[in-house]
Amino acid sequence: MAKRRVMLTYHPEISSEPIIYTLGQQFNLATNIHRADATESKGWIELELEGVDKDIEAGIAWVISKGVRVDPLAAGE
């Protein structure tokens, strides 16, 4: 199983969508939130994804298609 840490940055209109739940269910990924914050203008989540590489890639592509910015994080960040 592969692990990848990413920073998700999103606008408030997306905050009501179950993005992390869907990553787990639809893409068979284990998700672990390390830190998060949300304001009226934007939100961000430091998220660790664990699963098969192709599922992680598909999940990230889906998140991007929803309008979420995805930036990679180093393992220790």
N, C-alpha and C positions, 0 to 999 in steps of 0.2 A: 504494500500500500504506500502510496506517495502522500506527502504532506506539502501544502503550499499556504503561505501567509500572504494575505492581500489587504489593501485598504479600499473599502467601498465608499465612494462619496456620491451623495444623491441629493436631489431637490425635494422639497416638502411634498409635492404632489405624488411622489412615489412611496412616501413613508407608510401609507396605509396598505400597501401591497405586501403579501407574505413572501418576500424575496428569500430570506434564509430558510424558511420552512420548505419552500419549493426546491431550493438547491438540495436539501436533504432527501426529499421524497422523489422528485422527478429524476434527479441525477445520481441517486444512491451515494450521497456524500455525507460524511460526518462533519458537522460544523461546530466550531468552538469560537465564541466571541471573546476576544481578549480585552478590548476597550471599545467604547462607543460614546457618541455625543450627538445631540440634535438641537437645532435652534429653529426659529421660524423660517430662516432663509436657506438652511442646508443641514445635512447630517453626514456623519461618517461612522464607519465600523471597521475595526481591525479584526479580521476574520481568518481563522485557520480552516482550511479545507483538507479533508483526508479521504482518499479513495483511489480508484484506478486513474492513471494519468489522462486517459481519453475522456473519462467522466468529468474530471476537474476542468479540462479544456472546454468541454461542451457546456458545463455549468457557467464558466466565466463568459463564454460567448453569449449565452442566454442573458446573463445579467447586463452585459454591455448593450444588448439589443433592447433592454428595458429602459435604457437611458442612464444607467449607473456608470460612473467612472471607476475603473479598476486599476489600481497601481500595485505592483509587487512590493513585498516587504522582505527584508532579510530575516532569517530564522530567529535572530536574537532581538529584533525590534519590538 
